[in-house]
Amino acid sequence: MKKYYKTLGLKEGASKQDIKKAFNKLSDELDPKKNDNQDFFIEETKKLKEAYDKLMNSYRVSALSPVPVLYTC
């Protein structure tokens, strides 16, 4: 997971809003359409999308997973 935070230029444990904001900013800067469709920008955009999907999916999974119940005796 560290790799994905680093790809987006964030510290580990960043909030969902920070991830979204960083993704939007970087994807706009690296947009292949704005940068003559160079292969570098296409590959970087793919890496950003992968990082965004993985991190946002981890938030979705954690939101849907049941909260463990701790029993004390």
N, C-alpha and C positions, 0 to 999 in steps of 0.2 A: 504494500500500500504506500510505503514511503515514496516509491518511484512516481506514483501518480500525483501525489501532493507536489513533489518537486517539479514535475512537468508543468503544472499549473502555477508554479512560483509561490506556493503556499506552505505554511508550516503544518506539520502533522496535527490532525484534530481540528482543522478549520471547519467553520460552520457551513451549513448547506448554502446559505446566502453568499458567503465568501467564495465558495466553489463556483457557484453560478456566475457571480460577478467576474471572477478571474477568467473563467472560460469564455464568456462573452467578449471581454476586452481582448484577450489573446487571439481568439478566432477572428475577430474583426481585423486585427493588425496583420495576421498571417493569411488572410483570405487570398487564395490563389487567383481569383478573378481580379483583385486589385494589384497583384504582383506578377503579372504576365505569365501566369500558370507555370511558374518554374517548379521543377520536381521537388526542390527543397521545401517549398511552401505547402505543396500537396502532402508530403510525408509528415511535416510538422502538424498540419491540420488533422491528419489521421491519428497521430499520437495524442493530441489534445482531446479529440472525440473519445478515444479509448479511455483516457484518464477520467474524463467527465462521467462517462457511462459507468465505470467501475465504482467511482466514489459515490455517485448519486444512487447507484444500486445498493451500495452498502447501507445508505441511509434508509432506503425503502425496506430492505430486509430487516434492519433493526427496528423499524417502526411497526412491522407486521409480526415480528416474533413475540411469542407470549412472554410475559414477565415471570421469571421463575419464583416459585413460592418457597420460602424458607420456613421449615418447621423446627420449632425448638421444643425439646422435651424436658 
